[in-house]
Amino acid sequence: MTSAALLILALAPGVADPIFGSSFDDLEGCPSGRQTVADIDYLGACANLSADVTEWSNIWGYSCDTDGTTPFPGLHVSPTIMNFRKDRYIAAHVHVPADLPNGYGWISHSEYDYGHDLTAAFSTACGDFAPANPACVVVAVSGQNLPPWRVGSGGFCPLTPGADYFFNVKMTDPSAPSTTCDDAAAWCAVTLPNNF
């Protein structure tokens, strides 16, 4: 009886099924290839295993010492994403608090040996690595800073209080050699300290 009811529902015209509504992509309209979970190490102090990396606060607002997370800009932490997939990208949702005072910051790409080059961008769209403002995207050589942001006047990528963005980051060329992970590895460790 249940199977027949589901078949009728599936064949009914104009009935939207939220499970299949975005062709198996997430409901934020992200292109395929988004990595949503990762193991994160915080300088050996603790690890956040199977962390949800779809939110900025789960990566850069997490602390070993407190419960919960801190909203953007987060905390002065140096998370290492232990299993950043070479064939994926991370799109961390950022909500800029409406009462955030003027300020600026950036994520560093910390590599002591030559790691993978990263491409990163702040955008209103998930998985967008070509935002309209060139100040909001960086194709970084290993060890350089990723796009610096600002709230208020000044240089850097402008973020508006009360607005939502995505911090999109991926390996620029996953097939390029690296001293921090094996060429045949499906993932690499990437350390991304938060500075503001």
Backbone as a ProteinNet text record, in pm:
[ID]
protein_1_A
[PRIMARY]
MTSAALLILALAPGVADPIFGSSFDDLEGCPSGRQTVADIDYLGACANLSADVTEWSNIWGYSCDTDGTTPFPGLHVSPTIMNFRKDRYIAAHVHVPADLPNGYGWISHSEYDYGHDLTAAFSTACGDFAPANPACVVVAVSGQNLPPWRVGSGGFCPLTPGADYFFNVKMTDPSAPSTTCDDAAAWCAVTLPNNF
[TERTIARY]
82.2	0	87.6	189.7	278.5	351.8	396.8	467.6	379.7	253.8	161	137.9	126.9	107.1	228.2	348.7	470.1	482.2	441.4	445.1	350	230.9	133.8	187.1	245.2	302	415.9	498.5	612.4	568.5	456.5	407.8	317.4	277.9	186.8	256.8	192	254.3	259.9	369.2	381.2	417	446.2	483.9	636	688.6	834.4	882.6	988.6	1050.3	1178.7	1184.9	1304.5	1431.3	1419.6	1538.8	1606.4	1526.5	1582.9	1578.1	1541.8	1521.7	1646.4	1762.4	1883.8	1981.3	1929	2011.5	2123.5	2092.3	2185.6	2289.2	2292.5	2379	2311.5	2386.2	2323.5	2226	2143.2	2035.7	2084.4	2212.9	2266.5	2304.6	2279.5	2310.9	2458	2530.2	2672.9	2695.7	2795.2	2830.2	2882.2	2879.1	2927	3075.7	3119.9	3259.5	3286.4	3183.4	3203	3234.5	3343.8	3376.9	3303.4	3225	3141.9	3190.1	3277.4	3324.8	3475.7	3544.8	3690.5	3733.5	3849.7	3913	4006.2	3989.9	4067.9	4149.2	4279.4	4369.6	4402.4	4397	4427.4	4561.1	4669.8	4807.1	4836.3	4779.2	4803.7	4731.4	4658.7	4585.8	4461.3	4396.1	4278.1	4247.1	4156.5	4110.1	3958.9	3905.3	3761.1	3736.3	3706.4	3692.3	3555.3	3554.1	3432	3359	3436.2	3379.5	3303.7	3194.6	3117	3193.2	3253.2	3332.6	3252.5	3121	3036.3	3011.8	3060.3	3043.6	3179	3205.8	3329.1	3353.1	3247.3	3262.2	3303.3	3273.8	3313.7	3462.2	3525.8	3668.9	3749.6	3719	3797.7	3731.3	3617.1	3550.8	3544.2	3618.6	3619.7	3741.7	3724.7	3835.6	3832.6	3947.3	3957.2	3909.5	3909.3	3884.3	3739.7	3656.7	3519.3	3419.9	3298	3189.5	3134.1	3081.3	3020.8	3124.6	3076.9	3163.7	3144.9	3240.1	3237.6	3208.6	3114.7	3083.2	3199	3186.6	3285.9	3320.4	3447.6	3563.4	3623.2	3564.2	3610	3713.8	3808.7	3913.2	4050.9	4152.1	4289.9	4337.8	4302.8	4337	4411.4	4479.8	4554.9	4511.8	4393.4	4346.1	4420.3	4447	4501	4391.9	4348	4250.5	4331.2	4316.9	4402.7	4374.6	4252	4214.6	4141.7	4207	4154.1	4167.4	4054.4	4053.6	4109.7	4198.5	4257.9	4154.2	4051.8	3952.5	3826.4	3831.6	3714.8	3749.5	3649.3	3669.4	3591.2	3631.9	3558.5	3492.9	3365.2	3290.3	3231.1	3300.9	3258.5	3168.7	3043.4	2948.3	2993.3	2989.1	3027.9	2907.9	2866.4	2767.9	2840.5	2846.4	2912.9	2812.8	2840.9	2746.5	2715	2589.7	2546.5	2618.8	2660.5	2726.6	2878.9	2935.4	3080.6	3147.5	3239.6	3305.7	3399.9	3440.7	3536	3660.6	3712	3830.2	3870.6	3974.5	4022.4	4089.3	4112.7	4178.6	4209.9	4267.1	4300.5	4329.3	4321.2	4360.9	4498	4593.2	4726	4726.2	4811.8	4833.3	4969.5	4971.3	5096	5149.9	5263.9	5330.6	5479.3	5535.2	5678.3	5761.4	5710.9	5767.1	5672.9	5716.7	5630.7	5507.9	5393.6	5268.2	5196.5	5069	4990.9	4954.2	4961.2	4910.8	4758.8	4703.7	4559.7	4500.1	4377.3	4295.9	4183.7	4160.9	4056.9	3984.9	3855.9	3776.2	3662.9	3634.4	3510.9	3410.6	3292.5	3189	3052.2	2951.5	2814.7	2764.8	2840.3	2799.9	2891.9	2834.3	2908.2	2986.8	3114.2	3197.2	3240.8	3225.9	3263.1	3407.7	3493.6	3633.4	3668	3565.2	3584.9	3487.5	3496.2	3404.3	3432.2	3332.5	3345	3457.4	3478.1	3581.7	3713.8	3815.8	3943.5	4014.5	3977.5	4037.8	3989.3	3886.9	3826	3872.7	3971.1	4023.3	4175.6	4236.4	4382.1	4414.9	4507.8	4568.7	4705.2	4715.9	4831.4	4933.3	5057	5166.7	5169.1	5208.4	5213.8	5285.6	5221.6	5280	5234.8	5161.4	5114.1	4978.2	4935.7	4803.8	4695.6	4580	4462.3	4391	4280.1	4229.6	4201.1	4267.4	4236.4	4099.7	4028.3	3894.4	3895	3791.8	3775.2	3626.8	3594.3	3462.6	3488.5	3419.8	3444.8	3531.8	3587.3	3664.3	3806.5	3869.9	4006.9	4018.4	4135.6	4159.2	4102.6	4145.2	4105.7	3964.3	3921.9	3789.2	3682.3	3590.5	3490.3	3379.7	3354	3243.4	3146.3	3017.7	2914	2854	2846.7	2782.5	2638.8	2602.4	2469.9	2455.5	2559	2551.6	2611	2580.2	2628.6	2719.9	2826.3	2925.2	2967.2	3048.3	3116.6	3265.7	3344	3488.5	3518.8	3549	3572.9	3722.6	3766.5	3909.4	3928.4	4027.3	4058.3	4206.8	4255.1	4391.6	4393.7	4485.4	4488.4	4511.4	4609.4	4638.9	4662.8	4557.7	4571.8	4679	4717.6	4818	4960.9	4976.3	5110.9	5180.1	5311.5	5383	5385.4	5395.6	5398.7	5488.1	5556.3	5638.8	5556.9	5432.2	5351.9	5258	5245.8	5167	5209.9	5185.9	5224.6	5145.8	5210.5	5142.4	5018.6	5022.1	4909.3	4800.9	4825.1	4727.3	4601.2	4486.9	4359.7	4338.5	4416.4	4400.4	4535.5	4538.7	4658.3	4618.7	4714.4	4692.6	4724.8	4636.5	4653.8	4627.6	4725.8	4711.5	4673.1	4564.7	4508.4	4482.7	4587.5	4570.2	4480.5	4401.8	4310.1	4375.9	4383.3	4445.9	4347.3	4324.7	4240.1	4272.1
-118	0	125.7	128.3	243.9	263.6	156.1	165.2	225.1	187.1	240.2	389.9	431.9	573.5	656.1	602.8	673.4	682.6	578.1	579.9	685.2	692.5	792.3	932.7	953.9	1083.2	1119.5	1023.2	1048.8	1084	1027.3	1052	1173.8	1228.8	1343.2	1465.2	1535.3	1652.9	1768.8	1846.3	1965.8	1942.7	1820.8	1793.7	1795.9	1886.5	1898.9	1806.9	1736.7	1650.5	1717.7	1767.4	1840.1	1756.8	1625.3	1540.8	1548.7	1554.7	1558.1	1698.6	1797.5	1932.1	1999.7	1958.7	2025.2	1926.9	1825.6	1727.1	1672.2	1640.1	1583.1	1681.2	1806.6	1906.6	1959.2	2030.8	2080.4	2193.2	2227.1	2322	2466.4	2493.1	2628	2659.7	2568	2590.9	2574.9	2500	2480.6	2385.4	2414.1	2318	2188.2	2083.4	1955	1965.3	1880.9	1878	1944.8	1990.1	2057.7	1955.2	1974.5	1891.6	1950.1	1869.8	1920.2	1877.5	1777	1724.3	1705.3	1735.7	1714.9	1694.9	1634.3	1621.9	1741.2	1815.3	1937.1	1923.5	1952.5	1950.4	2094.4	2123.7	2257.9	2255.4	2259.2	2262.8	2154.8	2039.6	1928.5	1939.7	2048.7	2066.9	1979.3	1965.9	1880.3	1863.3	1775.5	1754.6	1759.7	1813.6	1816.8	1721.8	1597.3	1495.2	1503.9	1480.8	1487.3	1620.2	1728.6	1862.1	1904.8	1975.5	2034.3	2157.7	2149.5	2260.7	2349.3	2343.3	2430.9	2564.7	2581	2705.2	2756.2	2884.5	2949.1	2922.6	2939.4	2927.5	2787.4	2684.9	2548.2	2522.9	2609.4	2594.7	2696.6	2826.2	2933.7	2993.4	2941.2	2987	2879.3	2771.1	2656.9	2665.8	2630.9	2630.8	2501.9	2452.9	2333.6	2363	2490.4	2528.9	2564.7	2583.5	2626.8	2540.3	2540.4	2473	2567.3	2511.4	2593	2656.9	2750.6	2817.9	2968.7	3041.8	3187.4	3235.2	3330.4	3377.5	3454.6	3482.5	3557.5	3686	3723.9	3666.5	3544.1	3500	3377.9	3403.8	3311.8	3315.9	3315	3353.6	3346.7	3201.4	3119.1	2977.4	2940.2	2827.7	2777.7	2635.3	2618.5	2483.7	2419.5	2291.4	2213.7	2119.4	2139.8	2048	1927.3	1819	1702.5	1625.2	1630.8	1552.6	1638.9	1748	1835.3	1760.1	1726.4	1647.3	1727.5	1666.1	1732	1762.6	1679.2	1693.9	1766.9	1832.7	1901.1	2045	2119.8	2254.7	2267.6	2361	2391.9	2527.7	2535.4	2660.7	2682.9	2763.4	2790.2	2914.1	2895.5	3006.4	3105.7	3233.1	3341.8	3434.1	3455.4	3560.3	3670.5	3789	3902.8	3965.3	3963.7	4021.3	4167.4	4205.6	4342.3	4445.1	4406.3	4500.1	4485.7	4417.4	4399.7	4534.7	4576.8	4706.3	4700.1	4818.1	4823.7	4744.1	4673.6	4593.3	4518.4	4437.1	4360.1	4232.3	4141.1	4016.4	3934.8	3817.9	3727.5	3588.9	3491.3	3355	3334.6	3288	3256.5	3113.5	3087.9	2951.4	2909.8	2848.7	2818.2	2683	2684.6	2560.6	2576.6	2487	2496.2	2436.3	2332.9	2281.9	2327.6	2316	2363.5	2272.3	2327.6	2253.6	2283.1	2256.3	2285.2	2431.7	2488.4	2623.2	2619.6	2725.5	2732.8	2850	2833	2941.2	2962.6	3088.3	3118.7	3246.7	3253.4	3371	3389.8	3516.2	3553.1	3586.2	3527.7	3551.4	3534	3591.9	3567.5	3432.8	3368.1	3239.1	3127.6	3016.4	2897.6	2842	2811.8	2751.5	2847.1	2977.2	3078.3	3120.7	3091.7	3128.9	3243.1	3311	3425.5	3536.9	3589.6	3696.9	3823.5	3912.5	4034.2	4124.5	4130.7	4216.6	4139.1	4182.5	4109.9	4110.5	4201.3	4203	4085.8	4016.3	3908.3	3769.8	3761.1	3630.9	3634.3	3523.6	3509.3	3369.3	3363.2	3237	3240.3	3172.9	3187.8	3077.6	3116.4	3021.3	2971.8	2849.2	2791.8	2885	2910.3	2994.9	3139.2	3181.2	3319.3	3334.3	3460.5	3488.8	3468.8	3427.3	3415.8	3551	3572.2	3708.5	3780.3	3893.2	3970.4	4038.1	4048.2	4108	4231	4312	4427.3	4458.4	4515.9	4573.7	4721.1	4807.4	4951	4994.9	5114.8	5171	5115.8	5127.2	5081.2	4981.9	4922.1	4825.1	4689.2	4589.4	4450.3	4423.2	4299.4	4255.6	4310.4	4393.8	4453.1	4354	4341.7	4260.7	4354.1	4334.8	4422.4	4364.2	4443.2	4393.2	4347.5	4233.1	4175.9	4091	4084.6	4010	3869.5	3784.5	3646.4	3624.9	3550.1	3519.4	3373.7	3330	3201.8	3228.2	3162.5	3161.1	3030.4	3040.3	2924.4	2901.4	2777.4	2746.9	2608.4	2598.6	2472.2	2468.6	2351.6	2338.1	2385.4	2475.6	2534.8	2428.8	2343.1	2233.9	2108.1	2025.9	1906.3	1808.8	1815.7	1721.8	1773.4	1897.2	1952.7	1880.4	1861.7	1794.8	1880.1	1813.5	1880.4	1801.2	1871.4	1802.1	1764.6	1811.3	1785.1	1666.2	1612.2	1489.8	1418	1291.9	1207.6	1245.2	1237.4	1270.6	1185.6	1060.7	969.9	983.7	1066	1080.6	1149.9	1110.9	1173.6	1303.5	1324.2	1443.2	1488.1	1610.7	1666.9	1740	1762.3	1845.5	1989.9	2082.5	2224.5	2303.9	2385.1	2467.9	2609.5	2661.8	2790.5	2879.3	2945.9	3032.5	3152.1	3190.5	3303.9	3425.7	3534.5	3658	3773.4	3849.3	3969	4065.3
0	0	0	84.9	91.5	-40.6	-104.1	-231	-339	-341.8	-440.7	-418.4	-293.2	-262.4	-303.3	-279.5	-319.2	-470.6	-542.8	-687.7	-742.3	-685.8	-730.8	-704.5	-586.1	-553.4	-648.3	-680.8	-768.8	-909.5	-953.9	-1089.6	-1098.4	-986.1	-987	-1044.7	-1141.8	-1202.3	-1102.3	-1110.4	-1029.9	-884.1	-845.4	-707.3	-698.4	-618.1	-604.3	-493.2	-519.2	-419.5	-374.1	-248.3	-204.6	-205.9	-198.8	-201.4	-337.5	-444.5	-578.3	-639.2	-560.2	-611.9	-664.1	-623.4	-669.6	-733.1	-794	-865.4	-778	-654.6	-558.2	-505.9	-554.5	-495.7	-370.2	-286.6	-165.6	-198.7	-102.1	-124.7	-133	-109.9	-122.6	-266.6	-358.8	-498.7	-531.9	-451.9	-475.7	-592.5	-675.8	-780.4	-719.1	-796.2	-745.2	-711.1	-619.1	-578.5	-445.7	-376	-247.3	-138.7	-66.8	48.9	167.9	236.6	345.8	484.6	490.5	618.2	609.6	719.4	724.1	868.2	885.4	1016.5	1032.8	1142.9	1164.9	1293.1	1283.1	1397.6	1435.9	1565.7	1615.2	1689.4	1611.8	1662.7	1765.9	1746.7	1837.2	1969.8	1993	2118.9	2123.1	2009.6	1997.5	1850.5	1822.7	1686	1684.4	1577.6	1555.6	1437.8	1469.2	1366.1	1299.6	1171.3	1090.7	1111.8	1113.4	1131.6	1006.8	1027.3	918.2	869.7	750.5	698.8	603.7	613.6	532.4	601.5	725.2	800.4	848.7	827.6	873.7	1021.1	1102	1247.4	1291.1	1211.7	1246.5	1221.9	1142.8	1112.9	1193.7	1174.1	1235.1	1359.3	1399.8	1522	1627.4	1606	1697.2	1787.4	1912.8	2007.6	2088.6	2123.3	2208.1	2350.3	2388.1	2526.8	2559	2458.5	2484.1	2409	2456.4	2384.8	2278.9	2173.1	2069.1	1978.1	1897.9	1802.3	1813.9	1758	1758	1616.6	1598.9	1464.1	1400.9	1272.1	1195.7	1268.4	1280	1212.2	1280.8	1390.9	1456.1	1562.1	1572.8	1675.4	1609.4	1684.8	1636	1652.6	1555.4	1558.3	1430.3	1434.5	1318.6	1287	1229.5	1200.4	1082.8	1096.2	985.1	938.2	815.9	756.2	711.9	785.6	767.4	639.1	592.6	474.7	371.9	330.4	226	93.8	35.7	-87.8	-205.3	-282.3	-398.5	-506	-516	-622	-575.4	-460.7	-404.7	-370.6	-331.5	-280.2	-151	-68	54	34	64.2	58.6	196.9	276.8	414.1	415.5	457.5	465.8	572.3	537.2	626.8	644.3	767.9	795.4	870.8	809.7	872.7	969.9	1099.3	1195.4	1162.5	1179.8	1149.1	1235	1354.8	1446.3	1447.1	1346.2	1341.8	1316.6	1403.7	1382.3	1262.3	1216.7	1106.7	1143.7	1047.7	1072.1	947.4	959.9	845.5	894.7	802.2	836.4	712.3	733.7	624.2	680.7	592.4	623.3	560.4	638.6	585.6	534.6	438.2	389.8	440.4	556	624.3	578.9	515.4	474.4	501.5	579	609	496.9	434	310.5	200.6	75.9	-31.7	-43	-14.2	-22.9	-153.1	-155.4	-274.5	-281.7	-401.7	-423.1	-408	-351.1	-329	-403.2	-448.2	-501.9	-403	-365.2	-267.8	-307.2	-272.1	-306.2	-206.6	-174.7	-106.4	-214.6	-205.4	-305.1	-240.1	-300.8	-254.9	-305	-392.7	-449.4	-401.6	-368.9	-327.5	-445.9	-423.2	-527.2	-635.7	-615.3	-714.8	-692.1	-789.6	-781.4	-877.9	-928.4	-1017.9	-981.5	-856.9	-819.5	-900	-906.3	-985.8	-936.2	-805.7	-749.7	-744.4	-820.2	-820.1	-684.5	-594.7	-461.3	-376.4	-422.7	-344.4	-385.2	-474	-515.6	-515.9	-474.9	-476.4	-525.9	-620.2	-658.7	-591.5	-477.9	-389.9	-409.3	-405.1	-397.7	-253.6	-234.5	-100.4	-4	109.3	212.2	207.9	106.6	98.4	165.9	179.7	235.4	131	177.5	92.2	95.3	22.3	5.8	137.7	160.9	279.6	264.5	375.3	375.6	465.5	449.7	536.2	553.2	666.6	693.1	716.4	643.6	651.5	535.9	546.9	436.5	435.6	320.2	305	191.2	179.9	73.8	108	38.5	57.2	6.1	18	-28.4	66.6	17.6	106.6	143.5	274.7	324.5	396	371.4	424.9	551.8	660.1	782.2	753.8	809.6	791	666.1	582.7	456.4	472	374.5	371.5	251.7	274.5	170.6	184	89.6	98.1	84.7	170	153.6	82.6	-46.3	-131.9	-144.3	-125.4	-134.7	-197	-286	-352.9	-386.9	-420.9	-469.8	-614.3	-646.2	-779.1	-886	-866.1	-960	-877.7	-859.5	-776.3	-823.5	-951.2	-1002.2	-982.8	-935	-914.2	-798.7	-806.1	-697.6	-570.9	-458.8	-329.6	-235.2	-146.5	-47.8	75.5	84.2	203.6	188.7	69.6	52.4	-74.5	-77.5	-190	-314.8	-431.3	-557.5	-580.2	-534.2	-556.2	-449.9	-348.1	-239.5	-289.7	-234.2	-269.2	-192.8	-86.8	-3.4	51.1	103.1	164.9	291.7	379.7	498.5	461.2	500.2	469.3	597	639.6	759.3	718.3	779	741	863.4	916.4	1034.2	1005.5	1105.5	1097.6	1162.1	1088.2	1135.3	1117.4	1221.7	1209.9	1321.9
[MASK]
++++++++++++++++++++++++++++++++++++++++++++++++++++++++++++++++++++++++++++++++++++++++++++++++++++++++++++++++++++++++++++++++++++++++++++++++++++++++++++++++++++++++++++++++++++++++++++++++++++

